[in-house]
C-alpha cells in the first residue's frame, strides 16, 4: 500500500512556519534590546592620588653636632728623678693601672749624700758670714785711720777703706747661701712626687735600682680630664664655640655630652670643646675638634658604682651648637632632590617648594626659607608628580598613593 503524495498546502506550511518562527524571534530580540536600560558610565575619580602630609610649624630649636671618636689622654708625663741615687722606697700604687694623687710620693732616693752636702754648705755659710764680719771691722779701723790722715785722692780712698775686700766678703756669703739652698733642694728632690692626679700607664722602678734624670721611672696619665678627637663637617664649625677661634678662654668652649654604651648601661660624662686642630681629617676632609671629658673615671661621681670611660674607648659626642630661631622642622622623608619639598595648597593641588636647610638631623631637617607655618608637606611617595596636579590628603591610617600609609621616621626609629 503506497503513501499519499503531500499536497501543495502542506508543502507551504513546512516552509512558512519555520520562517515565521525565526522572524518572530528576531522581532522579540530587537524589542528587548530596544527596551534595555543603558549601562551606567563608570565615574572617573579626578581628585588625584592619595598622599600623606604633615603640617609644619616654626620652632626655636636647640641643635647639637653629633659625632663619635676615640678617647685619648689629655696629659701624659714621663716622670724622672731630678737627682741621682738608689731607690729606697716605692709607692705601692706605682704599678700599671694604679692611681695616685697630685703631690703623692712615688719613690724615695737615698738622701744621705745630699744631707751631708747640706751640712757642708751650712759650714761654708758660717765661714763666709764670719769673714764678712771681720772685713766690716777692718773697714771701720781703716776709716778712722783715713780720717786722721786728712783728704787724699778718691781712688786711693777706695782701696784704703777696704771697700773691695768688703764686697768680696758679701759675694762669698751670697754664694755660700746659694749653695746651701741648692743642697737643700737636692734633698727635697730625693722624693719624686706625682705632678698631677694620675693613672699609672707604665712603671720602670724597683727598690734598690739606681735612678737618675735620664731614667724615667713611670709614665703617668692625668685623670682629671681626657680628650676625644672628633671629626665634624666644616660648615658646622661656625656654630660651635671654640676657644681661640670664636670664643674667649679655655672654659668658654661649647658644652658637650659624652656617651659610652657599656653592655646595657650607658655611661655619660660632661665635657667641653677645648681646641680646633689645624688640619683636616685625612679620610673625610672634615674639621677635627678636641672635646675634653671631665672626670672620665668617675672619681668624683656620686653614683654608687660609677663606670669609667677609659682611654681608647669609642664614644658618642653631642656638642651644643646653639639655637636656630624660627625654623621649620621637616621630616627627612619629605625631601625631594635634596633641597625641594612637595606641599598641598589650599586648592588641593601639588606645589614644589625650594627650601633653605639650616641644619640636618638624622630624622629631620630645619628649614629657614621656603616654607611657612601651617604648610602641608607631603611625606609619602608619589608616582609621576606634576606641579599643579590634584591630590587628596589621606586621613589617619588611610593608604597613601603607593598603597601603604607613609611612615614619618621618629627618633626611636632612627636609633
C-alpha positions in Angstrom: 0.0 0.0 0.0 1.6 3.3 -1.0 1.6 6.6 1.0 -0.4 9.5 -0.4 1.7 12.4 -2.0 1.9 15.6 0.0 -0.4 18.3 -1.1 0.7 21.9 -2.1 -0.7 23.3 1.1 1.3 21.0 3.4 4.4 22.0 1.5 3.8 25.6 2.0 3.2 25.1 5.7 6.6 23.4 6.1 8.4 26.4 4.6 6.4 29.3 6.1 6.1 28.1 9.7 9.9 28.0 10.4 10.4 31.3 8.7 7.7 32.9 10.8 9.2 31.5 14.0 12.6 32.8 13.1 11.2 36.3 12.2 9.3 36.4 15.5 12.5 35.6 17.4 14.3 38.4 15.7 11.5 40.8 16.5 11.5 39.8 20.2 15.3 40.2 20.4 15.0 43.6 18.8 12.3 44.7 21.2 14.2 43.5 24.2 17.4 45.3 23.1 15.4 48.5 22.4 13.9 48.5 25.9 17.1 47.5 27.8 18.3 50.4 30.0 21.7 52.0 29.1 24.6 50.9 31.3 25.8 53.4 33.8 29.1 55.1 33.0 32.0 54.5 35.4 32.7 57.6 37.3 36.3 58.7 36.9 38.0 59.9 40.1 39.7 63.2 39.1 40.6 64.2 42.7 44.2 62.9 42.3 46.4 60.4 44.2 46.2 59.9 47.9 49.1 61.4 49.9 50.2 61.7 53.5 51.1 65.1 54.8 52.5 66.8 57.9 51.6 70.3 58.9 54.7 72.2 59.8 55.3 75.0 62.3 58.1 77.3 63.2 60.1 76.5 66.3 63.2 77.7 68.2 65.3 74.6 68.2 68.5 73.9 70.2 70.8 71.9 67.9 73.7 69.6 68.5 76.6 68.3 66.4 76.6 64.5 66.7 79.9 62.8 66.2 82.0 59.9 67.6 85.6 59.5 68.4 88.3 57.7 70.4 89.3 58.7 73.9 92.9 59.9 74.2 94.9 61.3 77.2 94.8 65.0 77.8 98.0 65.0 79.9 100.9 62.5 79.7 104.1 62.7 81.7 107.2 60.5 81.7 108.4 61.1 85.3 112.2 61.0 86.0 114.1 61.9 89.2 115.9 65.2 89.2 118.8 63.8 91.2 120.6 60.5 91.0 120.7 57.8 93.6 119.4 54.4 94.7 115.7 53.9 95.2 115.0 53.0 98.9 111.1 53.2 98.8 108.4 52.8 96.2 104.7 53.7 96.4 102.6 50.5 96.4 100.3 52.3 93.9 103.1 52.8 91.5 102.1 49.9 89.3 100.3 49.8 85.9 96.7 50.8 86.5 97.4 52.3 89.9 96.0 55.8 90.8 98.0 58.5 92.5 97.0 61.9 93.7 98.9 65.1 92.9 101.9 65.6 95.2 101.8 62.0 96.4 105.3 60.4 96.7 106.1 57.9 94.0 109.7 56.9 95.1 112.3 57.9 97.6 116.0 58.1 96.8 118.7 57.6 99.3 119.3 61.1 100.6 122.3 60.7 102.9 124.9 62.0 100.5 122.7 65.1 99.9 122.2 65.7 103.6 126.0 65.7 104.1 126.2 68.3 101.3 123.7 70.4 103.2 125.9 70.3 106.3 129.0 71.2 104.3 127.3 74.2 102.8 126.0 75.3 106.2 129.6 75.4 107.3 130.5 77.4 104.2 127.8 79.9 105.0 129.0 80.3 108.6 132.6 80.8 107.4 131.6 83.4 104.8 129.5 85.3 107.3 132.4 85.3 109.8 134.7 86.6 107.1 132.2 89.3 106.3 132.1 90.4 110.0 136.0 90.6 110.0 136.0 92.7 106.9 133.4 95.1 108.3 135.6 95.5 111.4 138.7 96.2 109.3 136.8 98.7 107.3 135.9 100.7 110.4 139.6 100.7 111.5 140.6 101.9 108.0 138.0 104.7 108.1 139.4 106.0 111.4 142.9 105.9 110.1 141.9 107.7 106.9 140.2 110.4 108.9 143.5 111.1 110.8 145.4 111.4 107.5 143.1 114.1 106.1 141.9 114.4 102.5 143.6 112.4 99.7 142.9 111.1 96.2 139.4 109.4 95.9 140.8 106.4 94.1 143.3 105.8 96.9 140.5 106.2 99.5 138.5 103.3 98.0 141.4 100.9 98.4 142.4 102.3 101.8 138.9 101.9 103.2 138.9 98.2 102.1 135.7 98.5 100.1 136.7 95.9 97.5 137.5 93.4 100.3 134.1 94.1 101.9 132.3 93.5 98.6 134.2 90.3 98.1 133.2 89.1 101.5 129.5 89.9 100.7 129.7 88.0 97.4 131.2 85.0 99.2 128.3 85.0 101.7 125.7 85.1 98.9 127.5 82.2 97.1 127.6 80.1 100.2 123.9 80.7 100.9 123.0 79.8 97.3 125.0 76.6 97.6 123.1 75.8 100.8 119.7 76.3 99.1 120.8 74.1 96.2 121.8 71.4 98.6 118.5 71.6 100.5 116.7 71.5 97.2 118.5 68.3 96.2 117.4 66.7 99.5 113.8 67.6 98.6 114.2 66.1 95.2 115.1 62.7 96.6 111.4 62.3 96.9 109.7 62.1 93.5 106.1 63.2 93.6 103.1 62.9 91.2 102.8 66.1 89.2 99.0 65.8 88.9 96.2 63.4 89.7 97.2 60.4 87.5 96.7 56.9 86.4 99.9 54.9 86.1 100.2 53.7 82.5 103.6 52.0 83.0 106.4 51.9 85.6 110.1 51.0 85.5 111.1 51.4 89.1 112.3 48.9 91.7 113.7 49.3 95.2 117.5 49.1 95.0 117.6 50.3 91.5 119.8 53.3 90.6 117.7 56.1 89.2 118.6 59.5 87.7 117.4 62.3 85.4 118.0 60.1 82.3 116.0 57.2 83.5 112.2 57.6 83.6 110.5 55.6 86.4 106.9 55.8 85.2 104.5 57.2 82.6 101.5 58.9 84.1 98.2 59.9 82.5 96.2 62.7 84.0 92.8 61.6 85.4 91.1 65.0 85.8 90.3 65.1 82.1 90.6 63.0 78.9 90.2 64.2 75.4 88.1 62.9 72.5 89.1 63.8 69.0 86.0 64.1 66.8 85.6 65.0 63.1 82.7 67.3 62.2 81.6 68.9 59.0 83.4 72.2 58.3 80.2 74.1 57.8 79.2 73.2 61.4 82.3 74.8 62.9 81.0 78.4 62.9 78.1 77.3 65.1 80.3 75.8 67.8 82.1 77.9 70.3 85.8 77.0 70.1 88.4 78.7 72.3 90.9 80.7 70.3 88.5 80.8 67.2 85.2 82.3 68.2 85.3 82.0 72.0 87.4 83.5 74.7 89.2 81.5 77.3 89.5 77.7 77.6 86.4 77.5 79.7 84.3 79.2 77.1 84.1 76.3 74.7 80.8 74.8 73.7 79.4 72.3 76.3 79.3 68.7 75.2 77.9 65.4 76.4 80.0 62.2 76.0 78.2 58.9 76.0 79.6 55.4 76.0 77.5 52.2 75.8 78.7 49.5 78.2 76.5 46.5 77.8 73.1 47.5 78.9 74.4 50.5 80.8 75.1 54.0 79.4 78.0 56.0 80.8 77.6 59.8 80.4 80.1 62.5 81.2 80.0 66.3 80.8 82.6 67.9 78.5 83.6 71.0 76.7 85.2 71.9 73.3 88.8 73.0 74.0 90.6 73.2 70.7 90.3 73.1 66.9 93.1 71.2 65.4 95.0 72.8 62.5 94.4 70.1 59.9 91.5 68.3 58.3 90.6 64.6 58.8 92.6 62.8 56.0 89.8 60.3 55.3 86.7 62.5 55.2 88.1 66.0 54.8 86.2 67.2 58.0 87.4 69.5 60.7 89.0 67.9 63.8 88.0 69.1 67.2 89.2 68.2 70.7 86.5 67.7 73.3 87.5 67.5 77.0 85.9 64.9 79.2 85.6 66.0 82.8 86.2 63.3 85.5 86.3 60.4 83.0 86.9 57.8 85.6 84.0 58.9 87.8 86.3 59.6 90.8 84.1 62.5 91.9 80.8 60.8 90.9 78.0 60.5 93.4 76.9 57.2 91.9 77.2 54.1 94.0 79.2 52.2 91.3 80.3 54.6 88.6 81.6 53.2 85.4 84.7 54.8 84.0 85.4 56.0 80.4 88.8 54.6 79.6 91.5 55.6 77.2 91.0 54.0 73.8 87.2 53.8 74.2 85.0 54.8 71.3 82.3 57.2 72.4 79.4 59.3 71.0 79.8 63.0 71.4 77.0 65.6 71.4 78.2 69.2 71.1 76.0 72.2 71.7 75.7 74.2 68.5 73.4 76.9 69.8 69.8 77.6 68.8 68.1 78.1 65.4 65.3 80.5 65.8 62.1 80.4 63.8 63.0 77.3 61.9 60.6 74.8 60.3 61.1 71.2 61.2 60.6 68.9 58.2 60.9 65.1 58.2 63.8 63.9 56.0 61.4 61.6 54.2 59.8 64.7 52.7 62.9 65.9 50.9 62.9 65.7 47.1 66.3 66.0 45.3 67.9 67.3 48.4 66.5 70.8 48.7 62.9 70.6 47.5 59.6 69.5 49.0 56.1 68.9 47.8 53.3 70.8 49.5 49.5 70.7 49.2 48.0 74.1 48.7 44.5 75.3 49.7 43.0 74.1 46.5 44.3 70.6 47.0 47.0 70.9 44.3 50.6 69.8 44.5 53.2 72.6 44.6 57.0 72.4 44.6 59.0 74.5 47.1 62.7 75.3 47.0 63.9 75.3 50.6 67.0 76.5 52.5 68.2 73.9 55.0 70.0 75.4 58.0 70.6 72.2 59.9 70.3 68.5 59.3 69.4 65.9 61.9 69.2 62.1 61.4 65.3 62.2 61.2 64.6 65.7 60.2 65.9 69.0 58.8 65.5 72.6 60.0 64.3 74.9 57.2 64.8 78.7 57.4 63.4 79.7 54.0 60.8 78.3 51.5 58.2 77.1 54.0 55.7 78.8 56.3 53.9 77.7 59.4 50.8 75.7 58.5 52.1 74.4 55.2 51.1 70.8 54.5 54.2 69.0 53.4 53.8 65.6 51.5 55.8 62.8 53.2 54.5 59.8 51.2 55.9 58.5 48.0 54.1 59.7 44.9 54.5 58.5 41.3 54.9 60.9 38.4 54.4 64.2 40.4 53.3 67.1 38.3 53.2 70.7 39.7 49.5 71.7 39.9 48.1 68.2 39.9 45.2 67.4 42.2 46.0 65.3 45.3 43.9 64.0 48.1 45.1 64.2 51.7 44.8 60.9 53.5 43.1 60.6 56.8 44.9 58.8 59.7 45.6 55.2 58.8 44.4 55.6 55.2 46.6 54.2 52.5 48.8 56.7 50.6 49.5 56.8 46.9 51.8 53.8 46.9 49.3 51.6 48.7 50.9 51.9 52.2 50.5 54.6 54.8 53.5 56.9 54.7 55.8 56.5 57.7 57.4 59.5 59.2 60.6 58.4 61.0 60.9 59.1 64.7 63.9 59.3 67.0 63.1 55.8 68.1 63.1 54.5 64.5 66.4 56.3 63.9 68.0 54.5 66.8 
